[in-house]
Amino acid sequence: MSDDTVDLDETAKWDPALTAQVSNVVSPIVRRYFRAEVRGIDNMPAVGGALVVSNHSGGMLTPDVLIFAPEYYRRFGYDRPLYTLAHYGVLLGPLGGWFRRLGVIEASRENAATALHSGAAVLVFPGGDYDAYRPTFTQNKIDFNGRTGYVRTALETGVPLVPTVSIGAQETQLFLTRGNWLAKRLGLTKARLDILPVSVGFPFGLSVIAPPNLPLPAKIVTEVLEPIDIVAQFGPDPDVAEVDAHVRSVMGDALKRLARQRRLPILG
């Protein structure tokens, strides 16, 4: 991960016109295909920086941002960008510049802080791929794999944390295992590949990372929860682990509540 900070004017190059065009085309398709709902968007602070912390779902073809971002822009317009933190590999190759124009920036605390200080909202998935490939049978568990940098970023920038949960994307195929044991046995951990996910789906059947199966049209519900002012709730010198545990507990309770409202897998 690079230590270079983002210059929002020169490097990120967020393009509100392009973002609006893509949102207007993609959002209706994604919303209808997944019968997607975004609840509680009014819980987002109306102005200023805000760090949106979400679980990550759906494997390689995760629909999380495609569901959340259009609803964010419908609520707040295109004067206040939503930046999404992503692994630097997403920004490599011919699509890198296009993703940057849509608000994707390399995941680092420095980049997040720069964006937050500009008054933007920043969407972070602390669990990353580890979370996105969690087994379907444990889909309602919030597990960031011990990552707490998001808490430090919120503290250092003085912005509220906005917990957000999503349910349904782990039903777009059957995620069997993250494959930690498989990655270790094959020696991939030496190349910093900690997981080798195994899933079953359509049309390729059994898949070990690739080829990526097409997502089934599972109903996906995303819910924005009440913001957390860390200093107001935990004091001026909070314990980061305690804050992280609280955030995950709040998100876990919300995810279990949404799970109880579902009747059947995929159908929602």
N, C-alpha and C positions, 0 to 999 in steps of 0.2 A: 504494500500500500504506500503510495507516495506521501511525502511530508509537505509537498507544495500546497499552499493555500489557494483557494479559488478567488480570482478577481472576477466578481460577478459581471462587470462590464465587458471585460476582455476575453475571459475564458469560458464562463458558463454560457453566455450568449442566449439566455432564455428568450424565446420568441413567442410573445403572447398571441400573435396572429396565427402562427403555425399551430400552436397548442390548441387554439380555439377550433381551427379547421380539423385537426386530428380528432379532437373530442367530439365534434359534431358528427363525424363519420363513424368513429369506432364505438362511441358510447351507446347508441341505440342498439347496435348489434350485440355487444357484450351484455347490455341490460336485459335484452329479450332472451338471449341464449341461456343465461344463467338465472333468469327471473330475479335479477339482482335488486337488493334494497340497501340503501344507506340510511340508517337511523341516527338520530341525535346530532346531526351536523350543526345544529345551533349551539351545541356545547363547545364548539370551536371558539376561542377568543376572537372577537370581531376585528381587533387591530393588533399590531405588533407581532414580534416573533413568537412562535409556538412550536414546540417539538412534539410531533405526533408519533407515538410509539405503538407499533402494531405487531401482532403475530403475523407470520408469513406462511402462505399456504399454496398448494397446487403444484409443487415441483418446478420443473424447468419452465413450464408454460403457465406460471402463476398469473391470475387475473387481478391481483390485489390492487395495483395502481390504476388499472384500466377501469375499475369499479369506483374507487374512492375519488380520484382526481377530478373527473367530470362533475361529480356532485359538489365537490369543494368549489369549483369555478362557477357552478350555477348559483351557489350561495354567496360567494364573495366577489365574483367578477374576475377580470384579468388584470387588475391593477396591483394585485398582491400575489406574487408567484408562489407556487408550491414546488419546492425542490425535493427530489427523492435521492437518498443516499444509496449508492450501488457499488458493487465490487468493480475495481478498475477495469477488469476484463470486459465488462459490458460496454465500456467506452472505447474499446479498441476496434480497429477495422473501419470499413466504409460507413457503418451506421453510427459510429461514435459521435460525429458532429451533429447528426440528426437527433440523437438522444439528448445531447446537451441543450439543443434548442427547445426540447420539451421539458427541460428542468431537471434532468438526471445529472448528478455530480458525484465525483469519486468519494467513497465513504471514508471520512476521517473526521476527527473531532475539530480540527482546524477549519476544514471546509464547512462543516455544519455551523460552527460559530460565526463564520463570515456571513453565511446566509441568514442566520438568525438575527445578527446585529443589523442587517439590512431591513428588518421588519417582515421578512418572509416566513411562511410556514415551512417546516422541514419534516419530511416523512422518513422514519427510520424503522428498519426491521432488525432489531438486535440479534435475533436468532439466525438470520440469513438462511443459507441452504440447509443448515442443520434443522431449522424449524420447518422449512418448506417441504422437507422430505420426511417429516415425522410419520410414523406408521398410522394408517387410517384408524386402527383400533384404539389409538391413544390420541386421537385428533383434538380432544377437548382439553389438552394439557398445555399450559404456557411454560415453555422451556427455552430460555435464551442461551443455553450452554455456558452459563457463568459470565456472560458479557454484561458489564455494568457501565460502560463508557457513556451511554446515553444519559445516565444520571449525572455524571460529572459535567457533561456538556450543558445540560439544563442549569446546573448550579453556577457554572462559570459565566454563562450568558444571562442569567437571571430571568429566563423565560419559563412559562408553565409547561409541565408535561401533560399531554393529552392522550390518555390511554385509549386505544381503539382495538376492537376485536372483530374477527371475521370467522364465519363458520360456513362450511359446505364445500370448500375447494379441495379438502382431503378426500372427498367422495367423487371427484372427477376421474379418478382411477383408484385402484387398490394399491396403496403404498404398503409394502410388506415390511421393509426394514431400511434403515439408513445405510446399513452395510458398513458400520465402523469396523467390525471384526474382519470383513472381507478386504477392506482397504489396508488394514494393518497386515493381514496375512500375505497380501500381494506386494507389500513393501511400498505402497503408494503414499504412506504417511511421510516418507522421506522427502517426497516432492510436495508436501503440505496439502495432500489430498486426504482429508480425514474421513470422508464418507464415500461409499460406492452404492447408491440407492438401487433397490430392487423393487419393481412395481409390475402390476399386471393391468393391461388396459386394451383399448381399441386403437388401431387395427393390428398392432404388432404382437399383442399378447405379452409374454414375459419380456421385460426391459430392464437392463442394467445401465442406468443413466440414459443411454441411447440405444435404439432410436426412441425419440419421445412420442409416447402415445397421444392421440388427440383427447382433449378433456371431454368427459361426458357432461351433459347439460344439467349438472347438479344445481339446486337452488342455493345461492350464496347471499348471506345477510351480513352486512358490516354495520357495526354500531360504534359511534363515537361516545365515549364516556365523559364524565365531568373532569375538568382540568384539575391538576394537582399543583398547588404552589408549595414547592418543597420546603422553603425556608419558613413559610407561615405554619406549615404542619409539623415540621421536624426540627425547627430551630436553625440558627445561623451556621452551625457546624454539624450538619447531620452525618449519620453513619450511612455511607453509600450502600452497603449491603442491606441495611434495614429498609432504606427507601426502595431499593430494587425488589426486595421481598414483598413490600406493600404493593408496589405497582403490579407485580405478577399475581398477587392474591386478588386484587381488584379485577384484573383482566380475567383470571381464572374463574372467579365467581360469575362474571358476566357471560363467559363462554358456556359455562354449565347451564346457566339460565336459558340461553339461546338454544342449547342442545335439547333441553326439556320441551321446548316449543316445537321441535321437529317431530313429524310423525313417522317418516320413513327415510332411509338413506336415498340420496339423489333427489327424490321428490320433494324433500323439505317438510 
